[in-house]
Amino acid sequence: MIRIILAALLIASPVTAQTMPHPLVIAHRGASGERPEHTRAAYDLAIEQGADFIEPDLVMSKDGQLIVRHENEIGGTTNVADLPEFAERRTTKTIDGVPTTGWFTEDFTLAELRSLRARERLPSLRPGNTAWADETILTFQGVIDIARAATARTGRVIGVAPELKHPSYFVGLGLPMEPPFIEVLRANDLMSADSPIMIQCFEIDCLQSLNQQTEAPLLQLMSPSGGPADHPDMTYAAMATPEGLAGIAAYADAVGVETALILPRTPAGAAGTPTTLVEDAHVAGLKVVVWTFRTEDLFLPADYRGDLPGWIRRFYDLNVDAVFSDFPGVAVKARD
């Protein structure tokens, strides 16, 4: 059964059941083009701009808590590098086969992480976001609370689209993500097929395991290159074929794909001819979510620079079911 949320939802009193818009607009780490990602300021602005879902990336703390950060390496997204008491924790680890140097959430307790402050990840590209320098680090529960408070305040159902980052890596550290994740879902009554949640992961085993534990909607993420870290024998390119999509449909409800898997770039950097992925996924019974739409020309094809609304509408016209955007207000206006 397709469990992704495109039907009537009921989240909490006094909100009544309502039909979600189509396509859905998911605020990528909040309104991260205009506020530091994964902060209350980013989520609040995204909701104000009309986003249907807000997205938290999840990693683990030393004491087994689900923390909201883009990656478990936090040197570039917090002020940890400025704090002498944590200087000795700087180290190098291998994450999904890539040596990475910095500070890692799994070496900090929740209390220590809460003492940090979020920082803009792309300050040279988004200098205006550096003004928000006092934002605290959130937990998964904290983002759910933000969505529920906004639902009650606005009368719109605000969903949450968590992404579990590097679950097999955390298993290797003795910090499996699934038990605390399911615990949070249960505590917040987010286990059913019509719950206002959309659970994402680039890995396969995690989603297959969650498929046995919850009816909540599951989304397999895929990029134009590489493959799932927990299945080095597989590639995302193969998973994006009709046969691969049929396999995904056995454990997930949707695919989340980078724009180039639907509209590849030409050698000149322009938008090329659409692939059949959207149609193939729908035939397999999967919804299609596309990432990530950003307004800066660096991220746009040559023929859409300065025209993020037009670029988003191109995908709406291809009948996708949802989009991720750092600028959710632009995606909402393009839809409406």
Protein Blocks (a to p, Z undefined) as FASTA:
>chain_A
ZZbdcbdcdfbdcbdcddddddddddeeiafklgcehiaklmmmmmmnopabdcdddddd
fkopacddfblblklmccklmpmklmmmgccddeehiacedddfklpcfklmmmpccddf
blmlmmmlmmmmmbccddfklmmmmmmmmmmmnopacddddddehklmmmmnopafklmm
mmmmmmnopabfkbccddddfbfklmmmmmmmpcbdcdddddfehcdfklmkbcfklmmp
mklmmmmmmmpcbdcddfklmmccdfkopacdddfklmmmmmnopacddddddfbfklpc
fklgoilmlmmmmmmmnopabdcdfblmlmmmmmZZ
